[in-house]
């Protein structure tokens, strides 16, 4: 098996991402005076059916978000692969959780979108801009 540069970069990104996630979990547990064993005990004691239902429902919310954003982009004439839509949505979800504010993830996704599509740079940003504007107006 021949290792290509893309394969190595993907592996490095995965390792760095997992390391960063574990580090952030560690910091969160440390700040809340909770140990990993306490967290593990809580997860093992949780109702597995409700926990599974929560994951399925959240996955459905993510799927609806991807579908809605795909519709908004297709109206603008921008066609992205499902994988790119998924990645941009996950970037938005991460930044919505990491940065305070309801539209911070949309702003990051809005700024990342022009790098993904080569045509119609300005109009491709308008769906996220509109949804972000409406969300801000709602406050």
DRENGU-281963 format. One line per field, with one value per atom (N, C-alpha, C): chain; atom name; x, y negated, z negated. Coordinates in pm, 1 decimal. Example, Ala and Ser with C-alpha at 12.3 -4.5 7.8 and 13.67 -1.06 7.14 Angstrom:
2
chaine A,A,A,A,A,A $
atome N,CA,C,N,CA,C $
c1 1319.0,1230.0,1320.0,1285.0,1367.0,1290.0 $
c2 569.0,450.0,330.0,225.0,106.0,-3.0 $
c3 -780.0,-780.0,-780.0,-708.0,-714.0,-787.0 $
end
This chain:
139
chaine A,A,A,A,A,A,A,A,A,A,A,A,A,A,A,A,A,A,A,A,A,A,A,A,A,A,A,A,A,A,A,A,A,A,A,A,A,A,A,A,A,A,A,A,A,A,A,A,A,A,A,A,A,A,A,A,A,A,A,A,A,A,A,A,A,A,A,A,A,A,A,A,A,A,A,A,A,A,A,A,A,A,A,A,A,A,A,A,A,A,A,A,A,A,A,A,A,A,A,A,A,A,A,A,A,A,A,A,A,A,A,A,A,A,A,A,A,A,A,A,A,A,A,A,A,A,A,A,A,A,A,A,A,A,A,A,A,A,A,A,A,A,A,A,A,A,A,A,A,A,A,A,A,A,A,A,A,A,A,A,A,A,A,A,A,A,A,A,A,A,A,A,A,A,A,A,A,A,A,A,A,A,A,A,A,A,A,A,A,A,A,A,A,A,A,A,A,A,A,A,A,A,A,A,A,A,A,A,A,A,A,A,A,A,A,A,A,A,A,A,A,A,A,A,A,A,A,A,A,A,A,A,A,A,A,A,A,A,A,A,A,A,A,A,A,A,A,A,A,A,A,A,A,A,A,A,A,A,A,A,A,A,A,A,A,A,A,A,A,A,A,A,A,A,A,A,A,A,A,A,A,A,A,A,A,A,A,A,A,A,A,A,A,A,A,A,A,A,A,A,A,A,A,A,A,A,A,A,A,A,A,A,A,A,A,A,A,A,A,A,A,A,A,A,A,A,A,A,A,A,A,A,A,A,A,A,A,A,A,A,A,A,A,A,A,A,A,A,A,A,A,A,A,A,A,A,A,A,A,A,A,A,A,A,A,A,A,A,A,A,A,A,A,A,A,A,A,A,A,A,A,A,A,A,A,A,A,A,A,A,A,A,A,A,A,A,A,A,A,A,A,A,A,A,A,A,A,A,A,A,A,A,A,A,A,A,A $
atome N,CA,C,N,CA,C,N,CA,C,N,CA,C,N,CA,C,N,CA,C,N,CA,C,N,CA,C,N,CA,C,N,CA,C,N,CA,C,N,CA,C,N,CA,C,N,CA,C,N,CA,C,N,CA,C,N,CA,C,N,CA,C,N,CA,C,N,CA,C,N,CA,C,N,CA,C,N,CA,C,N,CA,C,N,CA,C,N,CA,C,N,CA,C,N,CA,C,N,CA,C,N,CA,C,N,CA,C,N,CA,C,N,CA,C,N,CA,C,N,CA,C,N,CA,C,N,CA,C,N,CA,C,N,CA,C,N,CA,C,N,CA,C,N,CA,C,N,CA,C,N,CA,C,N,CA,C,N,CA,C,N,CA,C,N,CA,C,N,CA,C,N,CA,C,N,CA,C,N,CA,C,N,CA,C,N,CA,C,N,CA,C,N,CA,C,N,CA,C,N,CA,C,N,CA,C,N,CA,C,N,CA,C,N,CA,C,N,CA,C,N,CA,C,N,CA,C,N,CA,C,N,CA,C,N,CA,C,N,CA,C,N,CA,C,N,CA,C,N,CA,C,N,CA,C,N,CA,C,N,CA,C,N,CA,C,N,CA,C,N,CA,C,N,CA,C,N,CA,C,N,CA,C,N,CA,C,N,CA,C,N,CA,C,N,CA,C,N,CA,C,N,CA,C,N,CA,C,N,CA,C,N,CA,C,N,CA,C,N,CA,C,N,CA,C,N,CA,C,N,CA,C,N,CA,C,N,CA,C,N,CA,C,N,CA,C,N,CA,C,N,CA,C,N,CA,C,N,CA,C,N,CA,C,N,CA,C,N,CA,C,N,CA,C,N,CA,C,N,CA,C,N,CA,C,N,CA,C,N,CA,C,N,CA,C,N,CA,C,N,CA,C,N,CA,C,N,CA,C,N,CA,C,N,CA,C,N,CA,C,N,CA,C,N,CA,C,N,CA,C,N,CA,C,N,CA,C,N,CA,C,N,CA,C,N,CA,C,N,CA,C,N,CA,C,N,CA,C,N,CA,C,N,CA,C,N,CA,C,N,CA,C,N,CA,C,N,CA,C,N,CA,C,N,CA,C $
c1 83.8,0.0,88.4,63.7,142.4,73.0,147.2,92.0,107.8,-2.3,3.3,7.0,40.6,47.1,-91.3,-195.5,-332.0,-371.2,-331.8,-363.6,-294.9,-169.7,-94.8,-154.6,-189.3,-248.9,-384.0,-461.6,-590.4,-570.4,-474.3,-445.9,-397.0,-310.1,-258.9,-372.4,-459.9,-573.9,-664.9,-688.0,-773.8,-711.5,-581.7,-513.8,-512.5,-482.6,-480.8,-621.4,-722.2,-859.6,-904.0,-873.8,-909.7,-832.1,-705.4,-625.9,-681.0,-720.2,-779.3,-912.1,-993.8,-1121.9,-1100.0,-1006.5,-978.8,-923.4,-839.5,-784.9,-895.6,-988.2,-1098.2,-1191.4,-1214.7,-1295.3,-1224.8,-1094.1,-1015.7,-1026.3,-1011.2,-1021.6,-1160.6,-1263.0,-1399.6,-1423.4,-1377.6,-1394.2,-1315.2,-1196.5,-1113.3,-1177.4,-1233.3,-1296.9,-1422.5,-1490.5,-1615.0,-1591.3,-1464.9,-1428.3,-1492.0,-1489.8,-1543.4,-1430.5,-1429.4,-1329.0,-1389.8,-1302.1,-1348.7,-1427.4,-1387.9,-1460.1,-1602.8,-1621.4,-1755.9,-1841.7,-1781.9,-1853.3,-1889.1,-1793.6,-1818.0,-1929.0,-1927.7,-2031.9,-2169.5,-2175.5,-2303.2,-2354.9,-2264.3,-2306.0,-2351.6,-2282.4,-2321.8,-2453.5,-2481.5,-2606.1,-2724.4,-2697.7,-2804.2,-2895.0,-3016.0,-3111.0,-3062.6,-3024.6,-2964.9,-3063.3,-3190.0,-3289.7,-3305.0,-3311.6,-3324.2,-3197.5,-3082.7,-2956.1,-2947.8,-2987.1,-2989.1,-3087.6,-3205.4,-3304.9,-3252.4,-3179.6,-3122.2,-3022.5,-2938.6,-2842.9,-2914.5,-3017.8,-3092.5,-3162.6,-3225.9,-3295.2,-3197.6,-3083.2,-2984.9,-2928.8,-2909.4,-2867.1,-2971.2,-3099.3,-3205.5,-3203.9,-3174.6,-3165.2,-3050.2,-2938.4,-2824.2,-2860.8,-2929.3,-2969.9,-3064.9,-3158.6,-3249.4,-3175.1,-3076.9,-2996.6,-2920.9,-2862.9,-2790.4,-2886.2,-3002.6,-3100.7,-3147.7,-3177.9,-3223.7,-3117.1,-2993.1,-2885.3,-2859.5,-2872.8,-2857.9,-2964.0,-3088.0,-3194.9,-3163.8,-3119.7,-3087.6,-2973.1,-2873.7,-2761.1,-2799.4,-2881.3,-2922.1,-3004.5,-3083.9,-3158.3,-3061.4,-2946.5,-2844.2,-2759.7,-2783.6,-2706.3,-2575.9,-2562.0,-2440.7,-2471.2,-2397.9,-2419.1,-2294.0,-2308.3,-2197.9,-2226.5,-2119.3,-2135.9,-2191.4,-2257.9,-2314.7,-2206.3,-2089.6,-1980.4,-1937.5,-1928.8,-1891.7,-1999.3,-2125.9,-2234.0,-2225.8,-2197.0,-2183.7,-2068.0,-1952.5,-1835.8,-1862.5,-1922.6,-1951.6,-2053.5,-2149.5,-2247.7,-2180.5,-2091.3,-2022.2,-1930.7,-1870.2,-1790.8,-1881.1,-1998.9,-2093.3,-2139.5,-2167.1,-2211.0,-2100.9,-1976.7,-1865.8,-1853.7,-1854.4,-1835.7,-1958.3,-2077.4,-2193.8,-2176.7,-2111.0,-2088.0,-1967.5,-1863.4,-1737.4,-1735.3,-1807.3,-1805.6,-1943.6,-1950.7,-2081.8,-2156.1,-2283.4,-2366.1,-2436.3,-2555.7,-2637.3,-2596.0,-2530.2,-2499.9,-2350.3,-2268.4,-2124.0,-2086.2,-2147.6,-2119.3,-2162.5,-2276.6,-2321.5,-2224.6,-2170.1,-2073.3,-1946.2,-1900.7,-1781.0,-1811.2,-1928.3,-1967.6,-1981.5,-2034.9,-2050.9,-1914.2,-1816.8,-1683.5,-1608.2,-1640.2,-1571.9,-1630.3,-1756.3,-1824.6,-1757.8,-1716.1,-1655.5,-1530.9,-1462.0,-1345.1,-1386.3,-1506.9,-1555.1,-1609.9,-1673.1,-1731.7,-1654.8,-1626.5,-1543.5,-1626.2,-1754.8,-1837.8,-1932.0,-1977.0,-2079.0,-2040.8,-1924.2,-1873.3,-1964.6,-2004.2,-2079.9,-2221.6,-2289.7,-2428.8,-2439.1,-2335.1,-2339.8,-2343.9,-2293.9,-2292.5,-2426.1,-2511.7,-2635.6,-2729.1,-2741.3,-2832.0,-2793.8,-2665.4,-2623.2,-2634.0,-2605.6,-2615.8,-2759.4,-2854.1,-2995.1,-3040.3,-3005.2,-3049.5,-2985.9,-2858.5,-2793.1,-2856.0,-2891.8,-2956.7,-3091.6,-3168.8,-3299.5,-3283.2,-3180.4,-3157.4,-3120.1,-3033.8,-2996.5,-3116.8,-3200.8,-3318.5,-3414.3,-3415.6,-3501.6,-3464.2,-3339.1,-3297.7,-3356.4 $
c2 118.0,0.0,-124.4,-209.3,-331.1,-445.7,-511.4,-624.9,-751.0,-815.9,-941.7,-1056.0,-1170.6,-1287.3,-1318.3,-1301.7,-1328.5,-1234.0,-1106.9,-1009.2,-1045.1,-1083.8,-1121.3,-1245.9,-1346.1,-1468.8,-1440.5,-1352.7,-1316.9,-1248.0,-1158.3,-1089.0,-1186.6,-1278.2,-1377.4,-1466.4,-1510.5,-1593.0,-1519.0,-1390.2,-1310.3,-1296.7,-1269.7,-1254.6,-1386.6,-1495.5,-1626.2,-1663.4,-1637.3,-1667.0,-1588.1,-1460.1,-1377.8,-1422.8,-1455.7,-1504.3,-1634.2,-1725.1,-1851.6,-1827.7,-1737.5,-1706.6,-1649.2,-1556.1,-1498.0,-1601.8,-1691.3,-1798.1,-1890.9,-1928.0,-2015.2,-1945.6,-1816.4,-1740.7,-1737.9,-1716.0,-1715.6,-1849.9,-1960.3,-2093.1,-2117.3,-2074.6,-2092.7,-2015.4,-1890.6,-1809.1,-1866.6,-1917.7,-1975.2,-2100.2,-2186.2,-2309.6,-2280.4,-2169.9,-2138.3,-2042.9,-2019.6,-1929.1,-1791.2,-1740.5,-1608.1,-1524.5,-1398.1,-1308.9,-1233.6,-1176.7,-1096.5,-976.2,-920.4,-805.3,-845.8,-968.1,-1016.4,-1027.4,-1083.5,-1096.8,-960.3,-868.8,-733.7,-665.7,-684.3,-627.1,-682.6,-813.3,-875.7,-822.7,-806.4,-754.0,-609.1,-530.1,-389.8,-376.1,-469.8,-464.5,-526.3,-595.6,-663.3,-561.5,-605.3,-523.6,-514.7,-395.5,-378.2,-411.5,-380.7,-409.6,-560.9,-635.8,-781.0,-844.6,-792.0,-842.6,-818.0,-698.2,-666.2,-753.5,-775.6,-861.8,-1004.7,-1052.5,-1186.8,-1196.7,-1095.5,-1095.7,-1091.1,-1009.6,-998.6,-1130.0,-1190.9,-1317.4,-1428.7,-1433.8,-1536.7,-1513.4,-1386.7,-1354.6,-1399.7,-1385.8,-1433.0,-1584.1,-1653.9,-1800.1,-1840.3,-1772.5,-1801.3,-1771.8,-1659.0,-1623.9,-1728.7,-1776.7,-1881.4,-2011.8,-2042.3,-2162.6,-2152.1,-2035.9,-2015.2,-2026.6,-1964.4,-1968.3,-2111.2,-2184.9,-2323.3,-2410.0,-2391.7,-2472.5,-2435.4,-2306.4,-2262.3,-2327.2,-2333.2,-2399.0,-2546.6,-2615.2,-2757.0,-2781.2,-2693.0,-2709.4,-2676.0,-2573.7,-2536.6,-2646.5,-2718.8,-2832.4,-2936.5,-2949.5,-3044.5,-2989.7,-2864.5,-2803.6,-2742.8,-2719.9,-2660.7,-2516.7,-2426.0,-2283.9,-2227.3,-2187.8,-2128.5,-1981.6,-1905.1,-1763.9,-1752.8,-1641.5,-1618.8,-1622.6,-1567.5,-1566.3,-1708.8,-1796.8,-1936.0,-2005.7,-1977.9,-2034.8,-1985.9,-1856.5,-1800.7,-1865.8,-1878.1,-1938.6,-2083.0,-2161.5,-2301.1,-2311.7,-2221.3,-2222.1,-2187.9,-2090.0,-2053.8,-2166.3,-2239.0,-2356.1,-2458.8,-2481.5,-2575.1,-2530.9,-2401.1,-2348.4,-2366.5,-2335.6,-2350.8,-2494.9,-2588.6,-2727.5,-2783.2,-2729.8,-2770.2,-2727.1,-2613.8,-2566.3,-2633.3,-2662.0,-2711.3,-2862.8,-2936.1,-3082.0,-3128.0,-3213.3,-3261.9,-3334.5,-3316.0,-3380.6,-3276.9,-3309.8,-3214.0,-3200.7,-3299.6,-3296.0,-3288.0,-3264.8,-3261.9,-3149.4,-3033.4,-2922.6,-2952.8,-3022.8,-3061.5,-3159.5,-3250.8,-3346.4,-3276.6,-3178.5,-3103.2,-3021.8,-2959.9,-2881.4,-2973.2,-3091.1,-3189.2,-3230.0,-3248.2,-3285.8,-3171.8,-3047.1,-2931.2,-2890.2,-2919.0,-2875.4,-2920.4,-3045.4,-3085.6,-3006.4,-2949.7,-2867.5,-2733.2,-2687.6,-2557.7,-2563.5,-2674.3,-2682.6,-2785.2,-2748.8,-2834.4,-2940.4,-2914.1,-3007.6,-3079.4,-3193.8,-3270.2,-3292.2,-3346.0,-3363.1,-3447.1,-3562.6,-3653.0,-3602.6,-3558.2,-3517.3,-3388.7,-3307.7,-3182.6,-3209.8,-3323.3,-3355.7,-3407.9,-3448.2,-3512.6,-3423.9,-3290.7,-3213.5,-3218.6,-3199.4,-3206.7,-3347.5,-3443.4,-3583.2,-3616.5,-3572.9,-3600.2,-3530.5,-3402.3,-3332.1,-3394.0,-3434.4,-3500.8,-3635.5,-3708.1,-3838.8,-3823.0,-3725.6,-3700.6,-3658.0,-3577.6,-3534.1,-3653.3,-3741.1,-3861.0,-3951.7,-3965.1,-4048.2,-3994.1,-3860.7,-3798.7,-3834.8,-3873.9,-3911.8,-4044.7 $
c3 0.0,0.0,0.0,95.3,108.5,35.8,-53.4,-126.5,-43.3,-18.1,53.7,-47.2,2.3,-84.7,-142.4,-61.0,-107.1,-220.0,-209.8,-313.3,-444.2,-436.1,-556.1,-619.8,-537.6,-591.9,-656.9,-598.2,-657.4,-791.3,-798.3,-924.0,-1030.5,-992.7,-1088.0,-1137.2,-1045.9,-1087.2,-1183.1,-1158.2,-1246.1,-1384.4,-1389.8,-1518.9,-1595.1,-1526.8,-1592.4,-1639.9,-1557.8,-1596.6,-1718.4,-1721.4,-1836.8,-1961.1,-1942.7,-2055.2,-2110.6,-2021.7,-2065.2,-2137.1,-2084.9,-2149.5,-2289.2,-2302.1,-2433.6,-2530.5,-2479.6,-2563.5,-2612.9,-2523.3,-2563.8,-2662.2,-2644.6,-2740.8,-2876.0,-2872.6,-2996.7,-3068.7,-2994.3,-3055.8,-3113.3,-3041.0,-3088.8,-3217.2,-3219.8,-3340.5,-3457.7,-3429.9,-3535.2,-3594.2,-3507.3,-3554.9,-3636.4,-3607.6,-3679.3,-3796.0,-3831.3,-3940.4,-3925.0,-3803.5,-3772.0,-3715.1,-3749.8,-3693.2,-3575.8,-3495.6,-3382.7,-3431.7,-3547.4,-3603.7,-3642.6,-3696.6,-3728.3,-3602.0,-3496.1,-3369.1,-3312.7,-3318.8,-3269.0,-3350.1,-3480.0,-3564.6,-3532.2,-3507.6,-3471.6,-3337.8,-3242.5,-3112.0,-3121.6,-3203.3,-3218.9,-3295.0,-3384.5,-3462.0,-3387.1,-3277.4,-3203.4,-3134.6,-3108.0,-3033.7,-2888.8,-2846.8,-2713.0,-2601.5,-2621.3,-2518.3,-2498.6,-2609.4,-2598.1,-2542.7,-2582.1,-2528.7,-2378.3,-2336.2,-2193.2,-2117.4,-2176.7,-2114.5,-2099.5,-2199.9,-2191.9,-2076.4,-2059.4,-1948.3,-1813.9,-1803.6,-1678.3,-1645.8,-1745.5,-1722.3,-1685.0,-1752.4,-1718.5,-1578.3,-1544.1,-1407.2,-1305.7,-1340.8,-1253.2,-1237.3,-1345.2,-1338.8,-1246.3,-1258.2,-1170.7,-1026.0,-1000.9,-864.2,-806.6,-887.0,-839.6,-810.5,-892.9,-870.3,-738.4,-711.9,-586.3,-468.7,-479.5,-371.5,-344.0,-451.4,-435.4,-369.7,-414.3,-358.9,-213.7,-180.5,-42.3,45.5,-3.2,73.3,95.8,-9.4,3.0,101.2,99.6,191.8,335.4,354.6,490.1,555.7,478.2,532.0,587.7,523.8,568.1,683.0,720.8,828.6,781.9,652.1,596.6,559.6,619.2,594.1,527.7,402.1,327.2,303.1,288.3,254.2,112.9,86.6,-47.2,-153.5,-120.8,-217.6,-253.5,-153.3,-180.5,-263.6,-233.6,-314.1,-458.0,-474.6,-609.0,-683.6,-616.7,-681.0,-721.3,-631.2,-663.6,-777.1,-779.0,-888.5,-1020.6,-1020.6,-1144.6,-1191.8,-1098.2,-1135.0,-1203.9,-1146.4,-1206.3,-1343.9,-1359.4,-1489.4,-1593.1,-1555.0,-1649.1,-1696.3,-1603.2,-1642.8,-1714.7,-1687.6,-1767.1,-1912.2,-1934.5,-2070.5,-2135.7,-2056.9,-2112.8,-2133.2,-2048.6,-2057.3,-2101.5,-2201.1,-2245.7,-2133.7,-2129.7,-2028.4,-1942.8,-1901.3,-1828.6,-1682.7,-1626.8,-1483.5,-1454.1,-1554.4,-1530.8,-1435.6,-1447.5,-1356.9,-1215.1,-1200.8,-1067.2,-1003.8,-1083.0,-1029.0,-983.0,-1060.0,-1019.7,-894.6,-890.8,-773.0,-652.4,-673.7,-567.9,-512.5,-601.3,-556.7,-491.0,-526.5,-470.2,-335.9,-312.2,-191.4,-61.5,-47.5,80.1,117.0,18.2,49.8,108.3,78.1,124.8,266.3,303.1,436.7,517.9,639.1,724.9,797.5,816.7,891.7,796.7,839.1,765.7,620.2,597.0,460.9,372.7,417.8,332.3,307.2,411.2,391.9,311.8,309.5,233.2,83.9,43.9,-99.2,-147.5,-58.7,-101.3,-182.4,-158.7,-244.6,-391.9,-422.0,-562.0,-615.1,-530.2,-572.7,-608.0,-524.9,-553.2,-680.1,-696.3,-816.9,-940.5,-928.5,-1041.8,-1072.4,-968.0,-988.4,-1055.7,-1011.8,-1074.9,-1219.1,-1246.6,-1385.1,-1472.7,-1422.2,-1498.3,-1518.3,-1415.3,-1424.6,-1530.6,-1548.2,-1647.4,-1790.1,-1811.5,-1947.5,-1981.3 $
end
